[in-house]
Amino acid sequence: MILLDEPFTGVDVQTEARIISLLRELRDEGCTMLVSTHNLGSVSEFCDYTVMVKGTVLASGPTETTFTAENLERAFSGVLRHVALTGAEAQVITDDERPFISRRAAGGPR
């Protein structure tokens, strides 16, 4: 069993991709991993089973059934928005997306 606490914190995109590749290999070899992360964008790439926790278990099961808009909103106490920026996709969790969208439309900070 491998325990990882926030394995993507402080790493660049290339390093994150290498970590994900290694985690996929370990998963495919049958290794059990317990990963604590706030980086939900990559979880579905290497996790078969997910538990979402916010003081209590909010959802558990196969990743494709637990990563729903409803569960993500409950976990992060905000509204989940799917945003496309210059061809790239992003999941944005926010209480109010208008300031984010207006800043981006005006060429403001990301």
MIPAVO-23982 format. One record per residue (C-alpha): residue in one letter; x, y, z. Coordinates in pm, whole numbers, padded with zeros to 5 digits, always signed. Layout:
BEGIN
aXYZ...
***
This chain:
BEGIN
m+00000+00000+00000i+00121+00348-00086l+00002+00657+00103l+00033+00995-00073d-00059+01331+00077e-00104+01605-00187p+00143+01451-00437f+00095+01733-00691t+00163+02027-00460g+00446+02246-00585v+00523+02046-00900d+00521+02170-01258v+00294+02030-01529q+00555+01789-01667t+00631+01646-01323e+00260+01609-01251a+00220+01415-01577r+00508+01183-01478i+00358+01126-01133i+00019+01044-01289s+00185+00803-01531l+00362+00627-01243l+00040+00609-01041r-00139+00454-01341e+00135+00192-01371l+00111+00111-01001r-00269+00087-01025d-00246-00143-01326e-00003-00365-01133g-00264-00401-00858c-00106-00167-00603t-00341-00012-00348m-00294+00363-00307l-00451+00605-00064v-00419+00955-00209s-00528+01274-00035t-00556+01558-00286h-00739+01877-00368n-00632+01841-00733l-00948+01672-00855g-00875+01733-01221s-00636+01440-01242v-00794+01195-00996s-01000+01015-01260e-00680+00947-01455f-00540+00707-01195c-00812+00628-00938d-01069+00353-00977y-01246+00424-00649t-01301+00762-00485v-01419+00880-00144m-01515+01246-00111v-01491+01377+00244k-01592+01704+00405g-01606+01624+00775t-01803+01314+00680v-01818+01085+00379l-02015+01266+00106a-01980+01003-00163s-01788+00686-00229g-01771+00444-00516p-01624+00415-00861t-01473+00748-00965e-01704+00788-01263t-02009+00774-01034t-01876+00990-00748f-01740+01280-00955t-02077+01437-01023a-02159+01808-01022e-02383+01756-00718n-02112+01580-00514l-01847+01836-00610e-02076+02123-00514r-02146+01956-00177a-01776+01894-00118f-01666+02248-00199s-01975+02442-00089g-01988+02626-00418v-02127+02610-00765l-01950+02395-01020r-01901+02559-01356h-01747+02409-01668v-01545+02675-01845a-01359+02658-02177l-01066+02899-02214t-00875+02914-02544g-00941+02551-02624a-00848+02420-02280e-01113+02296-02042a-01126+02365-01670q-01354+02280-01382v-01410+02590-01172i-01571+02578-00830t-01697+02911-00708d-01986+03073-00526d-02024+03328-00803e-01858+03285-01140r-01930+03637-01270p-01615+03807-01132f-01398+03524-01269i-01556+03539-01612s-01551+03919-01631r-01181+03932-01532r-01093+03673-01796a-01300+03847-02062a-01114+04170-01986g-00778+03993-02011g-00731+04005-01633p-00550+03760-01405r-00619+03390-01435
***
